Amino acid sequence: MQDWWGDHRKFYRHRYNPDVIEYGVIREIDSAYASMLAGEIDFMQS
């Protein structure tokens, strides 16, 4: 988006205006926890 106000601020850049959102399902809780620790996923619901 061209007119987004946060594009010029260091800590807001590429954070609140995503181009793509990906959803994935990891069925095993241990695999999901390992993926979160490795930084492959950002959110894990318990």
PDB file of N, CA, C and O in Angstrom:
ATOM      1  N   MET A   1       0.846  -1.178   0.000  1.00  0.00           N
ATOM      2  CA  MET A   1       0.000   0.000   0.000  1.00  0.00           C
ATOM      3  C   MET A   1       0.887   1.236   0.000  1.00  0.00           C
ATOM      4  O   MET A   1       1.801   1.340   0.818  1.00  0.00           O
ATOM      5  N   GLN A   2       0.640   2.140  -0.873  1.00  0.00           N
ATOM      6  CA  GLN A   2       1.489   3.304  -1.061  1.00  0.00           C
ATOM      7  C   GLN A   2       1.343   4.357   0.037  1.00  0.00           C
ATOM      8  O   GLN A   2       2.336   4.981   0.413  1.00  0.00           O
ATOM      9  N   ASP A   3       0.150   4.570   0.555  1.00  0.00           N
ATOM     10  CA  ASP A   3      -0.092   5.660   1.497  1.00  0.00           C
ATOM     11  C   ASP A   3      -0.101   5.218   2.953  1.00  0.00           C
ATOM     12  O   ASP A   3      -0.679   5.911   3.791  1.00  0.00           O
ATOM     13  N   TRP A   4       0.497   4.131   3.273  1.00  0.00           N
ATOM     14  CA  TRP A   4       0.448   3.642   4.648  1.00  0.00           C
ATOM     15  C   TRP A   4       1.406   4.447   5.516  1.00  0.00           C
ATOM     16  O   TRP A   4       2.582   4.591   5.181  1.00  0.00           O
ATOM     17  N   TRP A   5       0.905   4.968   6.630  1.00  0.00           N
ATOM     18  CA  TRP A   5       1.679   5.892   7.461  1.00  0.00           C
ATOM     19  C   TRP A   5       2.856   5.226   8.161  1.00  0.00           C
ATOM     20  O   TRP A   5       3.839   5.899   8.471  1.00  0.00           O
ATOM     21  N   GLY A   6       2.782   3.928   8.417  1.00  0.00           N
ATOM     22  CA  GLY A   6       3.847   3.263   9.162  1.00  0.00           C
ATOM     23  C   GLY A   6       5.028   2.844   8.315  1.00  0.00           C
ATOM     24  O   GLY A   6       6.003   2.304   8.838  1.00  0.00           O
ATOM     25  N   ASP A   7       4.960   3.079   7.027  1.00  0.00           N
ATOM     26  CA  ASP A   7       6.039   2.658   6.141  1.00  0.00           C
ATOM     27  C   ASP A   7       7.333   3.431   6.377  1.00  0.00           C
ATOM     28  O   ASP A   7       8.413   2.944   6.041  1.00  0.00           O
ATOM     29  N   HIS A   8       7.238   4.622   6.948  1.00  0.00           N
ATOM     30  CA  HIS A   8       8.420   5.448   7.173  1.00  0.00           C
ATOM     31  C   HIS A   8       8.971   5.305   8.593  1.00  0.00           C
ATOM     32  O   HIS A   8      10.013   5.881   8.910  1.00  0.00           O
ATOM     33  N   ARG A   9       8.302   4.562   9.432  1.00  0.00           N
ATOM     34  CA  ARG A   9       8.759   4.387  10.813  1.00  0.00           C
ATOM     35  C   ARG A   9       9.472   3.051  10.951  1.00  0.00           C
ATOM     36  O   ARG A   9       9.016   2.031  10.436  1.00  0.00           O
ATOM     37  N   LYS A  10      10.588   3.074  11.648  1.00  0.00           N
ATOM     38  CA  LYS A  10      11.472   1.913  11.721  1.00  0.00           C
ATOM     39  C   LYS A  10      10.792   0.684  12.313  1.00  0.00           C
ATOM     40  O   LYS A  10      10.910  -0.403  11.746  1.00  0.00           O
ATOM     41  N   PHE A  11      10.095   0.816  13.416  1.00  0.00           N
ATOM     42  CA  PHE A  11       9.544  -0.344  14.105  1.00  0.00           C
ATOM     43  C   PHE A  11       8.177  -0.773  13.589  1.00  0.00           C
ATOM     44  O   PHE A  11       7.680  -1.821  14.002  1.00  0.00           O
ATOM     45  N   TYR A  12       7.560  -0.015  12.715  1.00  0.00           N
ATOM     46  CA  TYR A  12       6.263  -0.371  12.157  1.00  0.00           C
ATOM     47  C   TYR A  12       6.375  -0.935  10.738  1.00  0.00           C
ATOM     48  O   TYR A  12       5.415  -1.506  10.220  1.00  0.00           O
ATOM     49  N   ARG A  13       7.528  -0.778  10.118  1.00  0.00           N
ATOM     50  CA  ARG A  13       7.719  -1.208   8.733  1.00  0.00           C
ATOM     51  C   ARG A  13       7.570  -2.722   8.619  1.00  0.00           C
ATOM     52  O   ARG A  13       8.170  -3.462   9.399  1.00  0.00           O
ATOM     53  N   HIS A  14       6.785  -3.186   7.664  1.00  0.00           N
ATOM     54  CA  HIS A  14       6.556  -4.608   7.362  1.00  0.00           C
ATOM     55  C   HIS A  14       5.906  -5.361   8.524  1.00  0.00           C
ATOM     56  O   HIS A  14       6.012  -6.585   8.591  1.00  0.00           O
ATOM     57  N   ARG A  15       5.248  -4.667   9.425  1.00  0.00           N
ATOM     58  CA  ARG A  15       4.685  -5.340  10.593  1.00  0.00           C
ATOM     59  C   ARG A  15       3.160  -5.390  10.590  1.00  0.00           C
ATOM     60  O   ARG A  15       2.586  -6.456  10.813  1.00  0.00           O
ATOM     61  N   TYR A  16       2.507  -4.293  10.350  1.00  0.00           N
ATOM     62  CA  TYR A  16       1.054  -4.230  10.456  1.00  0.00           C
ATOM     63  C   TYR A  16       0.346  -4.175   9.111  1.00  0.00           C
ATOM     64  O   TYR A  16      -0.875  -4.018   9.068  1.00  0.00           O
ATOM     65  N   ASN A  17       1.069  -4.299   8.033  1.00  0.00           N
ATOM     66  CA  ASN A  17       0.454  -4.230   6.717  1.00  0.00           C
ATOM     67  C   ASN A  17       0.959  -5.404   5.863  1.00  0.00           C
ATOM     68  O   ASN A  17       1.682  -5.194   4.890  1.00  0.00           O
ATOM     69  N   PRO A  18       0.580  -6.630   6.223  1.00  0.00           N
ATOM     70  CA  PRO A  18       1.112  -7.785   5.492  1.00  0.00           C
ATOM     71  C   PRO A  18       0.497  -7.906   4.105  1.00  0.00           C
ATOM     72  O   PRO A  18      -0.655  -7.532   3.884  1.00  0.00           O
ATOM     73  N   ASP A  19       1.277  -8.429   3.187  1.00  0.00           N
ATOM     74  CA  ASP A  19       0.776  -8.698   1.846  1.00  0.00           C
ATOM     75  C   ASP A  19       0.070 -10.053   1.790  1.00  0.00           C
ATOM     76  O   ASP A  19      -0.904 -10.226   1.058  1.00  0.00           O
ATOM     77  N   VAL A  20       0.573 -11.011   2.571  1.00  0.00           N
ATOM     78  CA  VAL A  20       0.038 -12.377   2.545  1.00  0.00           C
ATOM     79  C   VAL A  20      -0.045 -12.902   3.974  1.00  0.00           C
ATOM     80  O   VAL A  20       0.855 -12.669   4.782  1.00  0.00           O
ATOM     81  N   ILE A  21      -1.107 -13.598   4.275  1.00  0.00           N
ATOM     82  CA  ILE A  21      -1.251 -14.295   5.559  1.00  0.00           C
ATOM     83  C   ILE A  21      -1.370 -15.782   5.259  1.00  0.00           C
ATOM     84  O   ILE A  21      -2.229 -16.195   4.480  1.00  0.00           O
ATOM     85  N   GLU A  22      -0.514 -16.583   5.872  1.00  0.00           N
ATOM     86  CA  GLU A  22      -0.522 -18.019   5.659  1.00  0.00           C
ATOM     87  C   GLU A  22      -1.021 -18.711   6.919  1.00  0.00           C
ATOM     88  O   GLU A  22      -0.581 -18.400   8.026  1.00  0.00           O
ATOM     89  N   TYR A  23      -1.928 -19.638   6.744  1.00  0.00           N
ATOM     90  CA  TYR A  23      -2.428 -20.459   7.839  1.00  0.00           C
ATOM     91  C   TYR A  23      -1.949 -21.883   7.629  1.00  0.00           C
ATOM     92  O   TYR A  23      -1.968 -22.398   6.511  1.00  0.00           O
ATOM     93  N   GLY A  24      -1.529 -22.506   8.692  1.00  0.00           N
ATOM     94  CA  GLY A  24      -1.106 -23.900   8.630  1.00  0.00           C
ATOM     95  C   GLY A  24      -1.581 -24.632   9.874  1.00  0.00           C
ATOM     96  O   GLY A  24      -1.838 -24.018  10.909  1.00  0.00           O
ATOM     97  N   VAL A  25      -1.692 -25.927   9.765  1.00  0.00           N
ATOM     98  CA  VAL A  25      -2.141 -26.747  10.884  1.00  0.00           C
ATOM     99  C   VAL A  25      -1.063 -27.768  11.211  1.00  0.00           C
ATOM    100  O   VAL A  25      -0.625 -28.521  10.341  1.00  0.00           O
ATOM    101  N   ILE A  26      -0.641 -27.788  12.460  1.00  0.00           N
ATOM    102  CA  ILE A  26       0.278 -28.804  12.958  1.00  0.00           C
ATOM    103  C   ILE A  26      -0.485 -29.561  14.036  1.00  0.00           C
ATOM    104  O   ILE A  26      -0.831 -28.989  15.069  1.00  0.00           O
ATOM    105  N   ARG A  27      -0.742 -30.812  13.807  1.00  0.00           N
ATOM    106  CA  ARG A  27      -1.623 -31.578  14.687  1.00  0.00           C
ATOM    107  C   ARG A  27      -0.947 -32.030  15.977  1.00  0.00           C
ATOM    108  O   ARG A  27      -1.605 -32.112  17.014  1.00  0.00           O
ATOM    109  N   GLU A  28       0.314 -32.316  15.937  1.00  0.00           N
ATOM    110  CA  GLU A  28       1.028 -32.770  17.123  1.00  0.00           C
ATOM    111  C   GLU A  28       1.505 -31.572  17.936  1.00  0.00           C
ATOM    112  O   GLU A  28       2.179 -30.690  17.403  1.00  0.00           O
ATOM    113  N   ILE A  29       1.167 -31.535  19.202  1.00  0.00           N
ATOM    114  CA  ILE A  29       1.527 -30.395  20.054  1.00  0.00           C
ATOM    115  C   ILE A  29       3.041 -30.288  20.230  1.00  0.00           C
ATOM    116  O   ILE A  29       3.578 -29.184  20.321  1.00  0.00           O
ATOM    117  N   ASP A  30       3.733 -31.434  20.280  1.00  0.00           N
ATOM    118  CA  ASP A  30       5.189 -31.406  20.425  1.00  0.00           C
ATOM    119  C   ASP A  30       5.863 -30.841  19.177  1.00  0.00           C
ATOM    120  O   ASP A  30       6.839 -30.097  19.278  1.00  0.00           O
ATOM    121  N   SER A  31       5.345 -31.194  18.003  1.00  0.00           N
ATOM    122  CA  SER A  31       5.901 -30.662  16.751  1.00  0.00           C
ATOM    123  C   SER A  31       5.621 -29.166  16.632  1.00  0.00           C
ATOM    124  O   SER A  31       6.468 -28.407  16.161  1.00  0.00           O
ATOM    125  N   ALA A  32       4.441 -28.748  17.055  1.00  0.00           N
ATOM    126  CA  ALA A  32       4.099 -27.329  17.015  1.00  0.00           C
ATOM    127  C   ALA A  32       4.998 -26.533  17.957  1.00  0.00           C
ATOM    128  O   ALA A  32       5.445 -25.441  17.608  1.00  0.00           O
ATOM    129  N   TYR A  33       5.262 -27.063  19.130  1.00  0.00           N
ATOM    130  CA  TYR A  33       6.122 -26.382  20.102  1.00  0.00           C
ATOM    131  C   TYR A  33       7.550 -26.280  19.575  1.00  0.00           C
ATOM    132  O   TYR A  33       8.199 -25.245  19.727  1.00  0.00           O
ATOM    133  N   ALA A  34       8.039 -27.353  18.957  1.00  0.00           N
ATOM    134  CA  ALA A  34       9.388 -27.325  18.382  1.00  0.00           C
ATOM    135  C   ALA A  34       9.469 -26.319  17.237  1.00  0.00           C
ATOM    136  O   ALA A  34      10.480 -25.632  17.092  1.00  0.00           O
ATOM    137  N   SER A  35       8.428 -26.225  16.431  1.00  0.00           N
ATOM    138  CA  SER A  35       8.400 -25.253  15.331  1.00  0.00           C
ATOM    139  C   SER A  35       8.368 -23.822  15.860  1.00  0.00           C
ATOM    140  O   SER A  35       8.975 -22.924  15.275  1.00  0.00           O
ATOM    141  N   MET A  36       7.659 -23.614  16.963  1.00  0.00           N
ATOM    142  CA  MET A  36       7.613 -22.281  17.538  1.00  0.00           C
ATOM    143  C   MET A  36       8.975 -21.889  18.112  1.00  0.00           C
ATOM    144  O   MET A  36       9.408 -20.749  17.950  1.00  0.00           O
ATOM    145  N   LEU A  37       9.644 -22.815  18.773  1.00  0.00           N
ATOM    146  CA  LEU A  37      10.973 -22.522  19.315  1.00  0.00           C
ATOM    147  C   LEU A  37      11.995 -22.257  18.205  1.00  0.00           C
ATOM    148  O   LEU A  37      12.928 -21.475  18.390  1.00  0.00           O
ATOM    149  N   ALA A  38      11.818 -22.904  17.062  1.00  0.00           N
ATOM    150  CA  ALA A  38      12.735 -22.714  15.943  1.00  0.00           C
ATOM    151  C   ALA A  38      12.437 -21.432  15.166  1.00  0.00           C
ATOM    152  O   ALA A  38      13.225 -21.036  14.307  1.00  0.00           O
ATOM    153  N   GLY A  39      11.298 -20.774  15.460  1.00  0.00           N
ATOM    154  CA  GLY A  39      10.946 -19.528  14.785  1.00  0.00           C
ATOM    155  C   GLY A  39      10.222 -19.737  13.476  1.00  0.00           C
ATOM    156  O   GLY A  39      10.095 -18.802  12.685  1.00  0.00           O
ATOM    157  N   GLU A  40       9.747 -20.939  13.229  1.00  0.00           N
ATOM    158  CA  GLU A  40       9.043 -21.224  11.981  1.00  0.00           C
ATOM    159  C   GLU A  40       7.590 -20.751  12.023  1.00  0.00           C
ATOM    160  O   GLU A  40       7.000 -20.472  10.979  1.00  0.00           O
ATOM    161  N   ILE A  41       7.005 -20.659  13.230  1.00  0.00           N
ATOM    162  CA  ILE A  41       5.648 -20.148  13.392  1.00  0.00           C
ATOM    163  C   ILE A  41       5.658 -19.047  14.436  1.00  0.00           C
ATOM    164  O   ILE A  41       6.541 -19.005  15.293  1.00  0.00           O
ATOM    165  N   ASP A  42       4.694 -18.168  14.368  1.00  0.00           N
ATOM    166  CA  ASP A  42       4.630 -17.009  15.281  1.00  0.00           C
ATOM    167  C   ASP A  42       3.616 -17.169  16.391  1.00  0.00           C
ATOM    168  O   ASP A  42       3.705 -16.491  17.415  1.00  0.00           O
ATOM    169  N   PHE A  43       2.653 -18.054  16.204  1.00  0.00           N
ATOM    170  CA  PHE A  43       1.548 -18.160  17.152  1.00  0.00           C
ATOM    171  C   PHE A  43       1.190 -19.615  17.337  1.00  0.00           C
ATOM    172  O   PHE A  43       1.131 -20.376  16.371  1.00  0.00           O
ATOM    173  N   MET A  44       0.950 -20.007  18.583  1.00  0.00           N
ATOM    174  CA  MET A  44       0.530 -21.369  18.873  1.00  0.00           C
ATOM    175  C   MET A  44      -0.585 -21.308  19.910  1.00  0.00           C
ATOM    176  O   MET A  44      -0.411 -20.744  20.990  1.00  0.00           O
ATOM    177  N   GLN A  45      -1.707 -21.881  19.579  1.00  0.00           N
ATOM    178  CA  GLN A  45      -2.824 -21.913  20.510  1.00  0.00           C
ATOM    179  C   GLN A  45      -2.827 -23.247  21.228  1.00  0.00           C
ATOM    180  O   GLN A  45      -2.761 -24.303  20.598  1.00  0.00           O
ATOM    181  N   SER A  46      -2.904 -23.196  22.543  1.00  0.00           N
ATOM    182  CA  SER A  46      -2.850 -24.457  23.302  1.00  0.00           C
ATOM    183  C   SER A  46      -4.205 -25.015  23.596  1.00  0.00           C
ATOM    184  O   SER A  46      -4.317 -26.067  24.225  1.00  0.00           O
TER     185      SER A  46
END
